Amino acid sequence: MRIYLDVCCLCRPFDDQTSNRIRMETEAVIAILKRCTDDWILVGSETIEFEIARISDEERRRHVGSLMQFAREQVNLDQGLITRARSFHEQGMDTFDSLHLACAEHAGAAFLTTDDSLIKVIKRHEDKITVETKNPVQWFMEVTANGSKDA
């Protein structure tokens, strides 16, 4: 099982945990990362590295960046990925989201995000986007409830 966590997912464990939603998403992200030390594959990318490097708070940037130690694969941008990301951008996604989605698609990974508006945009264009896209809580609950050998 291949997983691509966008930067909002990677930031979740370092967000204010007073909201139930944020706590649940944090727990899901941590559980997913733990599984990526065993049988699942966390996919990283140049896009993730670049976006993490833009986090202004140095301590937060360091903590979020440390989670990429779990990544066993790296997607490097090339012209084909940039072209694909442009097609996503034309469907209403911002630049980073478009690049993340193109990287996840290239890696054959599930694309996980805590950004509800991004999930809605992707769902509106399901006929053009083949990447499984979900909130990490929903995705983790579905995968582990499924009972498959990969879960």
N, CA, C and O of each residue as an XYZ file, in Angstrom:
604
protein
N       0.850     -1.168      0.000
C       0.000      0.000      0.000
C       0.898      1.234      0.000
O       1.819      1.351      0.809
N       0.609      2.157     -0.930
C       1.401      3.364     -1.096
C       0.563      4.564     -0.670
O      -0.604      4.687     -1.042
N       1.180      5.449      0.120
C       0.465      6.592      0.674
C       1.259      7.863      0.431
O       2.479      7.897      0.596
N       0.544      8.902      0.037
C       1.129     10.229     -0.132
C       0.362     11.162      0.793
O      -0.819     11.431      0.569
N       1.032     11.658      1.836
C       0.421     12.608      2.764
C       0.823     14.007      2.336
O       2.013     14.294      2.201
N      -0.150     14.884      2.121
C       0.240     16.250      1.786
C       0.727     16.953      3.049
O       0.643     16.396      4.144
N       1.230     18.163      2.902
C       1.870     18.848      4.027
C       0.873     19.203      5.126
O       1.253     19.258      6.296
N      -0.383     19.444      4.784
C      -1.351     19.714      5.856
C      -1.518     18.484      6.750
O      -1.730     18.627      7.954
N      -1.426     17.280      6.182
C      -1.459     16.048      6.994
C      -0.217     15.960      7.875
O      -0.302     15.638      9.061
N       0.931     16.249      7.278
C       2.189     16.158      8.034
C       2.252     17.187      9.168
O       2.926     16.970     10.175
N       1.553     18.291      8.996
C       1.525     19.328     10.041
C       0.557     18.981     11.176
O       0.694     19.501     12.284
N      -0.425     18.104     10.910
C      -1.476     17.833     11.884
C      -0.965     17.499     13.293
O      -1.497     18.039     14.263
N       0.040     16.637     13.441
C       0.479     16.323     14.808
C       1.047     17.523     15.574
O       1.234     17.449     16.788
N       1.320     18.615     14.877
C       1.922     19.789     15.506
C       0.948     20.967     15.567
O       1.330     22.080     15.930
N      -0.317     20.710     15.207
C      -1.362     21.724     15.298
C      -1.945     21.716     16.714
O      -1.724     20.777     17.478
N      -2.688     22.770     17.053
C      -3.389     22.863     18.330
C      -4.386     21.704     18.405
O      -5.245     21.568     17.534
N      -4.276     20.891     19.418
C      -5.063     19.663     19.524
C      -6.374     19.829     20.294
O      -6.968     18.837     20.714
N      -6.833     21.072     20.485
C      -8.068     21.259     21.252
C      -9.321     20.866     20.469
O     -10.356     20.581     21.071
N      -9.244     20.847     19.158
C     -10.385     20.454     18.330
C     -10.419     18.929     18.188
O      -9.394     18.291     17.950
N     -11.624     18.359     18.339
C     -11.773     16.904     18.174
C     -11.344     16.457     16.790
O     -10.691     15.424     16.642
N     -11.706     17.228     15.776
C     -11.334     16.859     14.409
C      -9.814     16.808     14.256
O      -9.280     15.851     13.695
N      -9.133     17.805     14.737
C      -7.667     17.839     14.612
C      -7.045     16.680     15.373
O      -6.096     16.065     14.884
N      -7.555     16.367     16.555
C      -7.030     15.219     17.321
C      -7.238     13.913     16.569
O      -6.338     13.074     16.525
N      -8.415     13.732     15.979
C      -8.684     12.496     15.235
C      -7.781     12.401     14.002
O      -7.243     11.335     13.704
N      -7.619     13.509     13.295
C      -6.740     13.501     12.129
C      -5.292     13.246     12.537
O      -4.558     12.555     11.830
N      -4.889     13.795     13.661
C      -3.536     13.552     14.181
C      -3.340     12.071     14.467
O      -2.328     11.484     14.082
N      -4.308     11.472     15.142
C      -4.208     10.045     15.456
C      -4.130      9.201     14.189
O      -3.361      8.242     14.122
N      -4.926      9.558     13.187
C      -4.898      8.814     11.920
C      -3.544      8.975     11.232
O      -2.978      7.992     10.754
N      -3.023     10.189     11.175
C      -1.727     10.425     10.533
C      -0.630      9.644     11.251
O       0.215      9.025     10.603
N      -0.636      9.669     12.564
C       0.383      8.933     13.326
C       0.252      7.425     13.091
O       1.256      6.733     12.924
N      -0.976      6.922     13.079
C      -1.186      5.483     12.820
C      -0.700      5.109     11.423
O      -0.099      4.051     11.237
N      -0.956      5.966     10.449
C      -0.493      5.706      9.080
C       1.023      5.713      9.025
O       1.627      4.833      8.411
N       1.643      6.697      9.663
C       3.113      6.759      9.673
C       3.721      5.518     10.339
O       4.744      5.001      9.889
N       3.084      5.050     11.410
C       3.578      3.821     12.065
C       3.514      2.637     11.113
O       4.439      1.826     11.064
N       2.425      2.535     10.355
C       2.319      1.432      9.388
C       3.354      1.560      8.275
O       3.746      0.568      7.660
N       3.791      2.791      8.023
C       4.812      3.023      6.984
C       6.205      2.611      7.454
O       7.151      2.620      6.665
N       6.339      2.252      8.720
C       7.620      1.698      9.174
C       7.661      0.201      8.937
O       8.723     -0.416      9.016
N       6.512     -0.383      8.649
C       6.425     -1.829      8.424
C       6.082     -2.142      6.971
O       6.967     -2.254      6.123
N       4.790     -2.281      6.697
C       4.373     -2.823      5.411
C       3.834     -1.810      4.404
O       3.704     -2.151      3.228
N       3.520     -0.595      4.807
C       3.041      0.399      3.863
C       4.212      1.258      3.406
O       5.256      1.290      4.057
N       4.038      1.949      2.295
C       5.106      2.788      1.743
C       4.647      4.237      1.726
O       3.676      4.587      1.054
N       5.352      5.067      2.467
C       5.110      6.503      2.424
C       5.937      7.073      1.276
O       7.138      6.826      1.173
N       5.279      7.827      0.432
C       5.938      8.433     -0.726
C       6.181      9.908     -0.426
O       5.261     10.633     -0.049
N       7.415     10.342     -0.596
C       7.776     11.744     -0.455
C       7.937     12.380     -1.826
O       7.826     11.710     -2.853
N       8.200     13.674     -1.829
C       8.399     14.364     -3.105
C       9.182     15.656     -2.901
O       9.294     16.183     -1.794
N       9.713     16.134     -4.004
C      10.362     17.448     -3.982
C       9.357     18.523     -3.578
O       9.718     19.495     -2.915
N       8.119     18.353     -3.969
C       7.080     19.320     -3.635
C       6.878     19.387     -2.127
O       6.760     20.475     -1.563
N       6.836     18.231     -1.473
C       6.707     18.205     -0.011
C       7.900     18.903      0.624
O       7.729     19.736      1.513
N       9.100     18.572      0.178
C      10.306     19.187      0.746
C      10.281     20.702      0.592
O      10.598     21.433      1.530
N       9.902     21.169     -0.596
C       9.861     22.607     -0.851
C       8.829     23.284      0.034
O       9.090     24.344      0.603
N       7.651     22.671      0.151
C       6.594     23.287      0.969
C       6.974     23.292      2.443
O       6.717     24.274      3.141
N       7.575     22.224      2.925
C       8.026     22.194      4.322
C       9.082     23.276      4.560
O       9.070     23.936      5.599
N       9.982     23.455      3.618
C      11.042     24.464      3.759
C      10.469     25.879      3.871
O      11.138     26.780      4.377
N       9.253     26.075      3.408
C       8.606     27.396      3.472
C       7.903     27.657      4.801
O       7.409     28.764      5.016
N       7.842     26.670      5.701
C       7.211     26.886      7.007
C       8.067     27.881      7.780
O       9.258     27.651      7.992
N       7.465     28.975      8.196
C       8.234     30.065      8.792
C       8.761     29.751     10.196
O       9.858     30.182     10.551
N       8.002     29.015     10.988
C       8.436     28.669     12.343
C       9.488     27.568     12.257
O       9.196     26.455     11.820
N      10.704     27.879     12.673
C      11.825     26.941     12.515
C      11.600     25.613     13.241
O      11.887     24.548     12.695
N      11.086     25.680     14.467
C      10.855     24.443     15.225
C       9.788     23.578     14.547
O       9.956     22.367     14.409
N       8.708     24.204     14.133
C       7.637     23.471     13.439
C       8.178     22.867     12.138
O       7.900     21.712     11.819
N       8.952     23.659     11.394
C       9.543     23.169     10.140
C      10.406     21.942     10.393
O      10.346     20.969      9.642
N      11.201     21.988     11.440
C      12.070     20.851     11.780
C      11.247     19.626     12.152
O      11.539     18.521     11.696
N      10.218     19.811     12.979
C       9.371     18.689     13.403
C       8.628     18.061     12.220
O       8.610     16.840     12.060
N       8.020     18.915     11.401
C       7.282     18.405     10.241
C       8.248     17.690      9.296
O       7.948     16.609      8.790
N       9.398     18.299      9.068
C      10.400     17.692      8.187
C      10.882     16.347      8.692
O      11.203     15.463      7.898
N      10.936     16.184     10.008
C      11.418     14.916     10.572
C      10.495     13.747     10.237
O      10.931     12.596     10.247
N       9.236     14.026      9.943
C       8.304     12.953      9.601
C       8.636     12.319      8.250
O       8.228     11.192      7.970
N       9.367     13.039      7.428
C       9.721     12.498      6.116
C      10.762     11.383      6.214
O      11.083     10.748      5.209
N      11.292     11.139      7.420
C      12.187      9.997      7.598
C      11.468      8.681      7.303
O      12.108      7.668      7.022
N      10.143      8.703      7.369
C       9.363      7.491      7.117
C       9.182      7.214      5.619
O       8.770      6.121      5.231
N       9.492      8.207      4.786
C       9.315      8.036      3.342
C      10.355      7.065      2.797
O      11.553      7.196      3.045
N       9.857      6.089      2.050
C      10.760      5.096      1.439
C      10.924      5.318     -0.054
O      11.754      4.675     -0.697
N      10.139      6.221     -0.599
C      10.252      6.556     -2.016
C      10.162      8.063     -2.166
O       9.573      8.754     -1.335
N      10.756      8.556     -3.237
C      10.771      9.986     -3.523
C      10.346     10.214     -4.968
O      10.855      9.559     -5.878
N       9.429     11.126     -5.176
C       9.032     11.523     -6.524
C       9.707     12.854     -6.819
O       9.504     13.840     -6.110
N      10.507     12.866     -7.869
C      11.164     14.088     -8.308
C      10.394     14.666     -9.478
O       9.928     13.939    -10.356
N      10.269     15.971     -9.478
C       9.504     16.636    -10.530
C      10.230     16.557    -11.870
O      11.454     16.657    -11.948
N       9.437     16.377    -12.912
C       9.955     16.445    -14.271
C       8.880     17.151    -15.102
O       7.815     17.498    -14.591
N       9.167     17.353    -16.354
C       8.232     18.099    -17.194
C       6.871     17.415    -17.295
O       5.842     18.091    -17.330
N       6.854     16.089    -17.341
C       5.584     15.367    -17.407
C       4.716     15.610    -16.181
O       3.507     15.811    -16.304
N       5.330     15.594    -14.989
C       4.574     15.849    -13.756
C       4.091     17.294    -13.705
O       2.972     17.565    -13.269
N       4.923     18.204    -14.143
C       4.528     19.618    -14.141
C       3.361     19.845    -15.107
O       2.439     20.602    -14.803
N       3.404     19.196    -16.255
C       2.302     19.302    -17.213
C       1.017     18.737    -16.616
O      -0.050     19.335    -16.754
N       1.118     17.586    -15.955
C      -0.067     16.988    -15.320
C      -0.598     17.896    -14.215
O      -1.809     18.066    -14.077
N       0.309     18.479    -13.428
C      -0.098     19.396    -12.360
C      -0.819     20.615    -12.939
O      -1.772     21.114    -12.341
N      -0.371     21.089    -14.086
C      -1.053     22.223    -14.730
C      -2.497     21.866    -15.088
O      -3.400     22.696    -14.980
N      -2.700     20.616    -15.516
C      -4.072     20.206    -15.848
C      -4.948     20.196    -14.587
O      -6.132     20.524    -14.656
N      -4.378     19.826    -13.454
C      -5.128     19.870    -12.189
C      -5.382     21.330    -11.788
O      -6.465     21.669    -11.311
N      -4.384     22.179    -11.983
C      -4.510     23.593    -11.649
C      -5.654     24.221    -12.444
O      -6.398     25.050    -11.919
N      -5.791     23.829    -13.692
C      -6.868     24.337    -14.544
C      -8.243     23.894    -14.051
O      -9.256     24.485    -14.426
N      -8.286     22.860    -13.214
C      -9.556     22.372    -12.657
C      -9.881     23.038    -11.323
O     -10.857     22.676    -10.666
N      -9.050     24.027    -10.920
C      -9.372     24.814     -9.733
C      -8.521     24.554     -8.510
O      -8.839     25.047     -7.428
N      -7.460     23.800     -8.648
C      -6.574     23.529     -7.509
C      -5.434     24.531     -7.483
O      -5.014     25.035     -8.525
N      -4.930     24.821     -6.269
C      -3.782     25.722     -6.219
C      -2.522     24.982     -6.664
O      -2.543     23.769     -6.876
N      -1.450     25.711     -6.798
C      -0.218     25.158     -7.370
C       0.320     23.977     -6.571
O       0.595     22.920     -7.139
N       0.473     24.147     -5.258
C       1.027     23.053     -4.454
C       0.118     21.831     -4.473
O       0.592     20.706     -4.628
N      -1.184     22.046     -4.315
C      -2.113     20.915     -4.343
C      -2.028     20.169     -5.668
O      -2.056     18.939     -5.700
N      -1.925     20.916     -6.754
C      -1.806     20.307     -8.081
C      -0.540     19.469     -8.192
O      -0.565     18.355     -8.716
N       0.554     20.007     -7.698
C       1.824     19.271     -7.734
C       1.773     18.028     -6.851
O       2.246     16.962     -7.245
N       1.195     18.166     -5.652
C       1.069     17.000     -4.757
C       0.240     15.900     -5.423
O       0.612     14.728     -5.394
N      -0.866     16.284     -6.009
C      -1.745     15.303     -6.640
C      -1.037     14.610     -7.804
O      -1.155     13.396     -7.968
N      -0.307     15.371     -8.604
C       0.442     14.780     -9.723
C       1.504     13.809     -9.215
O       1.723     12.759     -9.819
N       2.161     14.151     -8.116
C       3.178     13.258     -7.540
C       2.544     11.974     -7.008
O       3.076     10.884     -7.219
N       1.410     12.102     -6.321
C       0.710     10.925     -5.799
C       0.261     10.025     -6.942
O       0.402      8.804     -6.876
N      -0.274     10.628     -7.977
C      -0.723      9.864     -9.145
C       0.462      9.130     -9.777
O       0.365      7.943    -10.089
N       1.562      9.826     -9.962
C       2.760      9.221    -10.562
C       3.243      8.019     -9.744
O       3.683      7.015    -10.303
N       3.155      8.135     -8.417
C       3.624      7.069     -7.528
C       2.606      5.946     -7.367
O       2.933      4.900     -6.806
N       1.386      6.137     -7.844
C       0.346      5.133     -7.649
C      -0.068      5.034     -6.191
O      -0.362      3.950     -5.687
N      -0.087      6.187     -5.516
C      -0.364      6.227     -4.077
C      -1.734      6.829     -3.802
O      -2.256      7.612     -4.595
N      -2.307      6.448     -2.662
C      -3.499      7.135     -2.176
C      -3.054      8.526     -1.745
O      -2.016      8.679     -1.100
N      -3.838      9.541     -2.099
C      -3.518     10.923     -1.765
C      -4.372     11.330     -0.577
O      -5.599     11.373     -0.673
N      -3.724     11.630      0.549
C      -4.450     11.980      1.765
C      -4.226     13.442      2.103
O      -3.103     13.943      2.057
N      -5.313     14.115      2.443
C      -5.280     15.532      2.790
C      -6.356     15.829      3.822
O      -7.381     15.149      3.874
N      -6.122     16.837      4.635
C      -7.142     17.289      5.589
C      -7.898     18.491      5.037
O      -8.731     19.072      5.733
N      -7.618     18.863      3.804
C      -8.220     20.021      3.159
C      -9.542     19.628      2.492
O      -9.552     19.060      1.401
N     -10.648     19.936      3.156
C     -11.978     19.571      2.648
C     -12.273     20.194      1.291
O     -12.853     19.543      0.422
N     -11.880     21.445      1.104
C     -12.179     22.095     -0.175
C     -11.406     21.439     -1.317
O     -11.923     21.345     -2.431
N     -10.196     20.990     -1.067
C      -9.427     20.280     -2.094
C     -10.101     18.955     -2.434
O     -10.219     18.606     -3.608
N     -10.540     18.220     -1.430
C     -11.229     16.950     -1.665
C     -12.477     17.180     -2.518
O     -12.766     16.386     -3.412
N     -13.219     18.259     -2.251
C     -14.420     18.564     -3.035
C     -14.069     18.852     -4.489
O     -14.755     18.379     -5.395
N     -13.012     19.619     -4.720
C     -12.603     19.922     -6.101
C     -12.232     18.637     -6.826
O     -12.624     18.430     -7.975
N     -11.476     17.776     -6.155
C     -11.054     16.519     -6.773
C     -12.270     15.637     -7.071
O     -12.349     15.032     -8.140
N     -13.204     15.563     -6.144
C     -14.409     14.739     -6.358
C     -15.238     15.250     -7.538
O     -15.858     14.465     -8.255
N     -15.244     16.578     -7.733
C     -15.983     17.149     -8.870
C     -15.377     16.748    -10.215
O     -16.048     16.794    -11.247
N     -14.120     16.361    -10.192
C     -13.414     16.018    -11.433
C     -12.961     14.558    -11.432
O     -11.935     14.217    -12.021
N     -13.732     13.706    -10.769
C     -13.369     12.286    -10.661
C     -13.146     11.614    -12.013
O     -12.365     10.668    -12.117
N     -13.822     12.094    -13.032
C     -13.679     11.476    -14.349
C     -12.302     11.735    -14.961
O     -11.888     11.024    -15.876
N     -11.595     12.747    -14.462
C     -10.277     13.096    -14.997
C      -9.147     12.780    -14.020
O      -7.970     12.838    -14.378
N      -9.515     12.445    -12.781
C      -8.515     12.219    -11.743
C      -8.688     10.800    -11.209
O      -9.743     10.449    -10.679
N      -7.660     10.003    -11.353
C      -7.756      8.593    -10.975
C      -7.196      8.300     -9.588
O      -7.237      7.158     -9.131
N      -6.678      9.316     -8.921
C      -6.039      9.125     -7.621
C      -7.099      9.022     -6.524
O      -7.991      9.865     -6.436
N      -6.998      7.995     -5.698
C      -7.881      7.897     -4.531
C      -7.510      9.030     -3.589
O      -6.363      9.135     -3.154
N      -8.484      9.879     -3.274
C      -8.232     11.049     -2.432
C      -9.212     11.046     -1.280
O     -10.426     10.990     -1.477
N      -8.666     11.109     -0.062
C      -9.538     11.086      1.114
C      -8.867     11.813      2.274
O      -7.669     12.098      2.262
N      -9.689     12.097      3.265
C      -9.185     12.572      4.548
C      -8.503     11.383      5.217
O      -8.980     10.257      5.073
N      -7.395     11.593      5.951
C      -6.692     10.446      6.547
C      -7.537      9.622      7.519
O      -7.341      8.411      7.621
N      -8.462     10.246      8.229
C      -9.320      9.501      9.165
C     -10.215      8.548      8.382
O     -10.274      7.356      8.682
N     -10.898      9.068      7.393
C     -11.800      8.239      6.580
C     -11.018      7.116      5.907
O     -11.428      5.956      5.954
N      -9.896      7.457      5.283
C      -9.104      6.469      4.567
C      -8.608      5.365      5.503
O      -8.728      4.183      5.181
N      -8.055      5.740      6.650
C      -7.514      4.750      7.586
C      -8.614      3.838      8.115
O      -8.421      2.627      8.225
N      -9.764      4.416      8.442
C     -10.872      3.595      8.949
C     -11.345      2.609      7.884
O     -11.618      1.449      8.194
N     -11.443      3.052      6.646
C     -11.879      2.163      5.567
C     -10.871      1.053      5.314
O     -11.248     -0.108      5.156
N      -9.606      1.403      5.277
C      -8.557      0.406      4.969
C      -8.442     -0.616      6.087
O      -8.325     -1.811      5.818
N      -8.474     -0.173      7.325
C      -8.310     -1.127      8.430
C      -9.583     -1.923      8.698
O      -9.516     -3.040      9.211
N     -10.742     -1.362      8.359
C     -11.999     -2.109      8.528
C     -12.164     -3.159      7.452
O     -12.865     -4.152      7.646
N     -11.531     -2.947      6.335
C     -11.608     -3.846      5.180
C     -11.084     -5.255      5.496
O     -11.548     -6.246      4.932
N     -10.115     -5.315      6.403
C      -9.583     -6.614      6.810
C      -8.642     -7.251      5.800
O      -8.298     -8.425      5.935
N      -8.224     -6.504      4.799
C      -7.323     -7.087      3.799
C      -5.942     -7.309      4.389
O      -5.598     -6.743      5.427
N      -5.158     -8.135      3.719
C      -3.822     -8.427      4.219
C      -2.936     -7.203      4.193
O      -1.945     -7.155      4.921
N      -3.264     -6.190      3.362
C      -2.490     -4.967      3.317
C      -2.829     -4.018      4.455
O      -2.048     -3.115      4.753
N      -3.975     -4.202      5.094
C      -4.411     -3.272      6.140
C      -3.735     -3.517      7.456
O      -4.003     -2.812      8.428
